[in-house]
């Protein structure tokens, strides 16, 4: 399993995501069938190369972050297996 960090923040993702996306590359993806933004940190510094997935579920914002230089295939497996109880 790649080194990952999961953060959960109360409130909509647009309150959190704006500062994360600024100056970085943003594409679309899905987590547990939920549309999500995939942010590749391209700004210089220790986080350069990190991948942050941001999505909203039941009024909470979830951030799943992969450390720079990690195994992208293993991280994708983590994302593919992410789910919420029904």
Phi, psi and omega in degrees: 000133180288158175293118180229161175226136177243127176239142177236126184235134177292135176111173183289153185293333182294338176287331183265319192291328185306313181289328179290322186281337186303118178080003182245167181273126181242128174230173182259148176207189176223146175226122181054037179076007182255131177301138183218160175256135177254116183252119174263118182286114181249351178289152182288151179135183184295337180271356182303127181097350177290154176241129179237123176260128182234126176210164183245137177214123178049053175068015175239148175258130179251135174237124176244118186244131175258132180296151176303141176078010180279174181280108183297324180295318179293321178296319178297323176298320176299313180297319180294332182266356181293133179208166176239145178295146180270000000 
